[in-house]
Amino acid sequence: MDGLLHQVFSGLATGGIYASVALALVMIYQATHHVNFAQGEMAMFSTYIALTLIQAGVPYWWAFAITLVVSFAIGAVIQRVLMTPMANAPVLASVGIFIGLLLMFNSCAGWFFGYTLKPFPSPFGEGKPMLAGYLSRHELGSTAVTLAVLLSVWAFFRFTRLGLAMRAAAYNPASSRLVGVNVDRMLALGWGLAAAIGAIAGMMVAHVVFLEPNMMSGVLLYAFAGALLGGITSPMGAVIGGFVVGVLENLGGAYVVGAELKLSLALVIIVAVLVIKPSGLFGRTIVSRV
């Protein structure tokens, strides 16, 4: 029983990381109706920036804050420079941009920082496990940070005029322009926010998996499975899906398929959702006339 509880609690901690990346994926999807395949690589590159600052002597939380600002700027620039001209382009053209970004960030990370595994520090210490030994200090701390971020994003979109304008620009750009919303600026802010959220996920998970250019590949796959499970059109659903996938990953890896094959569980979830309920558990079913 203790082993089962440990897997569940650890899965919730990991699921918080997946939930953050899933939320970033949904935010980009709502703005472009495409999945940003480069989301994980952008998070990885931001984590390298944080490590560089820390190694230069910048305190962890200052490096954390600076990295968020830089990541936000990178996301906003990508939207304005690359995605705005592609607004009316065919679907495959946008997919090509995302794949190109993935390759670019991955290659640049290896070029600038190397391909060797690098340890990433944890700001939460290395003391004894907490919560009756079920969670390490880092798992508990990263879960708290993730929940704080998710709650802040929810409050931003729910209670602020800027958040409402960003939601309107993503859902209905034409009507938003008619009421005076600067859609291009809102979409750039959305991309920047998604990049910053991804950076937080990268910095939280790097201590566990170690930092290297392919660090976020598996995380992105699990996050995509969580986004589909909860609903690619539902931010809250994507968050819930991320936590569920985290628990299923740990339980499946420990008791069903083993640690070596647990990545296949994400593929099973993706295929099952697409076959049984493509809109996900909380997503909207969209019907279009053809």
Secondary structure, 3 states (H helix, E strand, C coil): CHHHHHHHHHHHHHHHHHHHHHHHHHHHHHHHCCCCCCHHHHHHHHHHHHHHHHHCCCCHHHHHHHHHHHHHHHHHHHHHHHHHHHCCCCHHHHHHHHHHHHHHHHHHHHHHHCCCCECCCCCCCCCCCECCCCECHHHHHHHHHHHHHHHHHHHHHHHCHHHHHHHHHHHCHHHHHHCCCCHHHHHHHHHHHHHHHHHHHHHHHHHHHCECCCCCHHHHHHHHHHHHHHCCCCHHHHHHHHHHHHHHHHHHHHHCCCHHHCHHHHHHHHHHHHHHCCCCCCCCCCCCCC
